[in-house]
Amino acid sequence: MHPGRILKRELAARDLSANRLALGLRVPSGRITDILNGKRGITPETALRLARAFGTSADFWMNLQTRYDLAIAKESIGAKVVMEVERVDAATQTRKRHKAA
């Protein structure tokens, strides 16, 4: 779920417009609109501002963004990564040591 959906819920719960939030955060209203529409992610700076405005932590907002980004990456390239990347384990390390010797 894009963090903008969570932000949308927060605004609705407080009967707050995107423009009013942007004014309070001291950011361009387009930034908030883009986040709400899923066209833009939450940056660390925006997370700090949202945390201050809503009495949450910046980590909360950044974690929402990170989880979303990871879900998108898993969906788009997850299978490719599984096929391409070799797992590093004890057996791999042992083979490499023997080849080097």
Backbone as numpy.savetxt, mean C-alpha at the origin, in Angstrom:
# Nx Ny Nz CAx CAy CAz Cx Cy Cz
-8.15 -4.77 -1.30 -8.99 -3.59 -1.30 -8.10 -2.35 -1.30
-8.36 -1.47 -2.24 -7.58 -0.24 -2.33 -7.82 0.61 -1.08
-6.77 1.25 -0.56 -6.92 2.09 0.63 -7.94 3.21 0.45
-8.17 3.60 -0.78 -9.17 4.64 -1.04 -10.56 4.24 -0.58
-10.85 2.95 -0.63 -12.17 2.49 -0.16 -12.31 2.68 1.35
-11.22 2.43 2.06 -11.23 2.64 3.51 -11.37 4.13 3.80
-10.63 4.93 3.07 -10.71 6.38 3.25 -12.12 6.88 2.96
-12.75 6.34 1.94 -14.12 6.71 1.58 -15.07 6.43 2.75
-14.88 5.28 3.40 -15.71 4.93 4.56 -15.49 5.92 5.71
-14.23 6.28 5.91 -13.92 7.24 6.98 -14.59 8.59 6.71
-14.55 9.02 5.46 -15.18 10.29 5.11 -16.69 10.21 5.31
-17.29 9.11 4.87 -18.75 8.95 5.01 -19.15 8.92 6.48
-18.38 8.23 7.30 -18.70 8.14 8.73 -18.65 9.50 9.41
-17.85 10.39 8.88 -17.70 11.73 9.46 -18.46 12.80 8.68
-19.19 12.37 7.65 -19.91 13.31 6.77 -18.97 14.41 6.29
-17.83 13.98 5.79 -16.76 14.89 5.37 -16.53 14.73 3.87
-16.39 15.83 3.18 -16.14 15.77 1.73 -14.65 15.60 1.46
-14.35 15.14 0.26 -12.95 14.99 -0.16 -12.26 16.35 -0.16
-12.98 17.36 -0.61 -12.40 18.70 -0.66 -12.08 19.23 0.73
-13.00 19.01 1.65 -12.78 19.47 3.04 -11.60 18.74 3.66
-11.49 17.44 3.41 -10.35 16.68 3.92 -9.06 17.23 3.33
-9.05 17.46 2.03 -7.85 17.99 1.37 -7.43 19.32 1.99
-8.40 20.17 2.24 -8.08 21.46 2.87 -7.46 21.25 4.25
-8.04 20.35 5.02 -7.51 20.07 6.36 -6.13 19.45 6.33
-5.89 18.61 5.33 -4.58 17.96 5.21 -3.54 18.87 4.59
-3.99 19.96 3.99 -3.12 20.88 3.26 -2.48 20.19 2.05
-3.33 19.47 1.30 -2.88 18.81 0.07 -3.85 19.18 -1.05
-3.43 19.02 -2.30 -4.35 19.30 -3.41 -5.56 18.37 -3.36
-6.72 18.89 -3.67 -7.93 18.06 -3.62 -7.86 16.91 -4.61
-7.15 17.11 -5.72 -6.99 16.04 -6.70 -6.30 14.82 -6.13
-5.40 15.03 -5.18 -4.71 13.90 -4.55 -5.71 13.03 -3.82
-6.58 13.65 -3.05 -7.57 12.89 -2.28 -8.57 12.22 -3.23
-9.03 12.95 -4.23 -9.96 12.38 -5.21 -9.34 11.17 -5.90
-8.08 11.28 -6.29 -7.40 10.16 -6.95 -7.28 8.96 -6.03
-6.99 9.19 -4.76 -6.90 8.08 -3.79 -8.28 7.43 -3.65
-9.30 8.25 -3.50 -10.66 7.73 -3.34 -11.11 6.91 -4.54
-10.65 7.29 -5.72 -11.03 6.60 -6.95 -10.08 5.47 -7.32
-9.11 5.18 -6.44 -8.19 4.08 -6.69 -7.17 4.36 -7.78
-6.99 5.62 -8.12 -6.04 5.99 -9.18 -4.67 6.36 -8.64
-4.57 6.47 -7.34 -3.32 6.88 -6.71 -3.19 6.16 -5.38
-1.97 5.84 -5.04 -1.72 5.19 -3.76 -1.46 6.21 -2.66
-1.35 5.70 -1.46 -1.06 6.54 -0.30 0.45 6.55 -0.10
1.02 7.73 -0.15 2.46 7.90 0.07 2.74 8.05 1.56
3.99 7.91 1.97 4.30 8.13 3.39 3.87 9.51 3.88
4.05 10.53 3.05 3.63 11.88 3.46 2.12 11.94 3.68
1.37 11.39 2.75 -0.08 11.40 2.89 -0.50 10.56 4.09
0.18 9.45 4.32 -0.12 8.61 5.49 0.06 9.40 6.78
1.12 10.18 6.86 1.35 11.00 8.05 0.23 12.02 8.24
-0.19 12.61 7.15 -1.26 13.61 7.23 -2.61 12.97 7.60
-2.91 11.83 6.99 -4.16 11.12 7.32 -4.16 10.67 8.78
-3.02 10.19 9.25 -2.91 9.74 10.64 -3.21 10.88 11.60
-2.65 12.03 11.32 -2.89 13.19 12.17 -4.37 13.59 12.13
-4.94 13.60 10.95 -6.33 14.04 10.79 -7.32 13.09 11.46
-7.08 11.78 11.34 -8.04 10.80 11.83 -7.67 10.20 13.18
-6.55 10.60 13.75 -6.16 10.05 15.04 -5.74 8.59 14.96
-5.20 8.21 13.81 -4.71 6.85 13.62 -3.18 6.91 13.55
-2.58 5.85 13.06 -1.13 5.87 12.86 -0.83 5.91 11.36
0.32 6.45 11.03 0.76 6.43 9.63 0.97 4.99 9.19
1.40 4.14 10.13 1.58 2.72 9.81 0.28 2.08 9.33
-0.83 2.47 9.92 -2.12 1.93 9.51 -2.35 2.18 8.01
-2.16 3.43 7.60 -2.40 3.79 6.20 -1.36 3.16 5.28
-0.11 3.11 5.70 0.93 2.50 4.87 0.72 0.99 4.76
0.27 0.36 5.83 0.00 -1.08 5.77 -1.14 -1.39 4.81
-2.16 -0.55 4.79 -3.25 -0.73 3.82 -2.69 -0.68 2.40
-1.82 0.30 2.15 -1.25 0.46 0.81 -0.35 -0.71 0.46
0.48 -1.13 1.41 1.40 -2.25 1.16 0.64 -3.53 0.87
-0.40 -3.81 1.67 -1.20 -5.02 1.43 -1.85 -4.98 0.05
-2.35 -3.81 -0.32 -2.97 -3.67 -1.64 -1.94 -3.90 -2.75
-0.78 -3.25 -2.63 0.27 -3.39 -3.65 0.71 -4.84 -3.78
0.86 -5.52 -2.67 1.29 -6.92 -2.69 0.22 -7.81 -3.33
-1.03 -7.56 -3.03 -2.11 -8.34 -3.64 -2.12 -8.17 -5.15
-1.91 -6.96 -5.62 -1.86 -6.69 -7.06 -0.66 -7.40 -7.68
0.49 -7.34 -7.02 1.69 -8.00 -7.54 1.50 -9.52 -7.60
0.92 -10.09 -6.56 0.67 -11.54 -6.55 -0.23 -11.93 -7.72
-1.25 -11.13 -7.95 -2.19 -11.41 -9.02 -1.53 -11.29 -10.40
-0.69 -10.29 -10.56 -0.13 -10.05 -11.89 1.15 -10.85 -12.19
2.02 -11.03 -11.20 3.29 -11.72 -11.48 3.62 -12.84 -10.51
2.72 -13.15 -9.60 2.99 -14.17 -8.59 3.38 -15.51 -9.18
2.63 -16.00 -10.15 2.92 -17.31 -10.76 4.26 -17.28 -11.48
4.56 -16.19 -12.14 5.84 -16.04 -12.85 7.01 -16.11 -11.87
6.87 -15.44 -10.74 7.93 -15.45 -9.72 8.15 -16.86 -9.20
7.07 -17.58 -8.95 7.19 -18.96 -8.47 7.96 -19.82 -9.47
7.69 -19.62 -10.75 8.35 -20.40 -11.79 9.81 -19.99 -11.99
10.13 -18.73 -11.85 11.46 -18.23 -12.16 12.46 -18.26 -11.01
11.98 -18.08 -9.81 12.89 -17.89 -8.68 13.14 -19.21 -7.97
14.41 -19.51 -7.83 14.81 -20.73 -7.14 14.86 -20.47 -5.64
14.30 -21.38 -4.90 14.29 -21.25 -3.45 15.68 -21.53 -2.89
16.11 -20.71 -1.96 17.40 -20.90 -1.30 17.15 -21.72 -0.04
17.76 -22.91 0.01 17.61 -23.75 1.19 18.95 -24.43 1.47
18.96 -25.27 2.45 20.21 -25.93 2.86 20.80 -26.75 1.72
19.97 -27.44 0.94 20.47 -28.27 -0.16 21.13 -27.41 -1.23
20.53 -26.29 -1.56 21.11 -25.39 -2.55 22.45 -24.86 -2.07
22.52 -24.49 -0.81 23.77 -23.97 -0.26 24.86 -25.02 -0.28
24.50 -26.27 0.04 25.48 -27.36 0.05 26.02 -27.60 -1.36
25.15 -27.62 -2.37 25.58 -27.81 -3.75 26.54 -26.71 -4.17
26.23 -25.49 -3.82 27.08 -24.37 -4.21 28.45 -24.46 -3.55
28.50 -24.89 -2.30 29.78 -25.01 -1.60 30.64 -26.09 -2.24
30.02 -27.20 -2.63 30.78 -28.30 -3.25 31.30 -27.90 -4.62
30.52 -27.14 -5.38 30.96 -26.70 -6.70 32.12 -25.72 -6.59
32.10 -24.90 -5.56 33.15 -23.90 -5.38 34.46 -24.53 -4.94
34.40 -25.67 -4.30 35.61 -26.29 -3.75 36.44 -27.01 -4.75
